[in-house]
C-alpha cells in the first residue's frame, strides 16, 4: 500500500504518466523535457515552471534510486 501524500498526489500521478515517455535502452534516462512541456499543455497546468521543477526533482530522485539498483544512467 502506498503512503498518502495529500496534495502532492497530483505530481505523483503526473510522474507516473510521464514515466512512460522515458527512453529505455541499456539504462534509464531522464523524462524528456518535451514530454513534460507537452503534458503541461494537454492538462493546462497553471504554474508550468513549478510543475517542471517538481517533476524534475521526482525524476532525479527516481533515477538515483534506479542507479543504485544498476538500472539508470549516471547523470
C-alpha positions as CSV (number, residue, x, y, z in Angstrom):
1,X,0.0,0.0,0.0
2,X,1.3,3.5,-0.9
3,X,1.6,6.2,1.7
4,X,-0.8,9.1,1.5
5,X,0.9,12.1,0.0
6,X,-2.0,14.5,0.1
7,X,-1.9,17.4,-2.3
8,X,1.3,16.1,-3.9
9,X,-0.6,13.1,-5.3
10,X,-1.2,15.3,-8.4
11,X,2.5,15.3,-9.1
12,X,2.9,11.6,-8.4
13,X,0.1,10.8,-10.8
14,X,1.7,13.1,-13.5
15,X,5.1,11.5,-12.9
16,X,3.7,8.0,-13.4
17,X,2.2,9.1,-16.7
18,X,5.3,10.9,-17.8
19,X,7.5,7.9,-16.8
20,X,6.0,6.1,-19.9
21,X,7.7,8.7,-22.1
22,X,11.2,7.9,-20.9
23,X,13.7,6.5,-23.3
24,X,14.6,3.0,-22.3
25,X,17.7,1.4,-23.7
26,X,20.6,-0.2,-21.9
27,X,19.8,2.1,-19.0
28,X,17.2,4.6,-17.9
29,X,17.5,8.2,-18.9
30,X,15.5,11.2,-17.7
31,X,12.0,12.0,-18.8
32,X,12.3,14.2,-21.9
33,X,11.7,17.9,-21.3
34,X,9.5,18.0,-24.3
35,X,7.2,15.3,-22.8
36,X,6.9,17.4,-19.6
37,X,6.1,20.6,-21.6
38,X,3.5,18.7,-23.7
39,X,1.9,17.4,-20.5
40,X,1.5,21.0,-19.2
41,X,-0.2,22.0,-22.5
42,X,-2.6,19.0,-22.6
43,X,-3.6,19.3,-18.9
44,X,-3.4,23.1,-18.9
45,X,-1.0,23.4,-15.9
46,X,-1.1,26.9,-14.5
47,X,2.4,27.0,-13.0
48,X,4.5,25.5,-15.7
49,X,7.9,26.4,-14.2
50,X,6.8,25.0,-10.8
51,X,5.5,21.8,-12.4
52,X,8.6,21.2,-14.4
53,X,10.7,21.8,-11.2
54,X,8.7,19.3,-9.1
55,X,8.7,16.6,-11.9
56,X,12.4,17.0,-12.4
57,X,13.0,16.7,-8.6
58,X,10.9,13.5,-8.5
59,X,12.6,12.1,-11.6
60,X,16.1,12.9,-10.3
61,X,15.3,11.0,-7.1
62,X,13.9,8.1,-9.1
63,X,17.0,7.9,-11.3
64,X,19.2,8.0,-8.2
65,X,17.4,5.0,-6.7
66,X,17.5,3.2,-10.0
67,X,21.2,3.9,-10.4
68,X,21.8,2.3,-7.0
69,X,20.0,-0.7,-8.4
70,X,22.1,-0.6,-11.6
71,X,19.4,0.4,-14.0
72,X,19.8,4.2,-14.6
73,X,22.4,6.3,-16.4
74,X,24.8,8.1,-14.1
75,X,23.9,11.8,-14.7
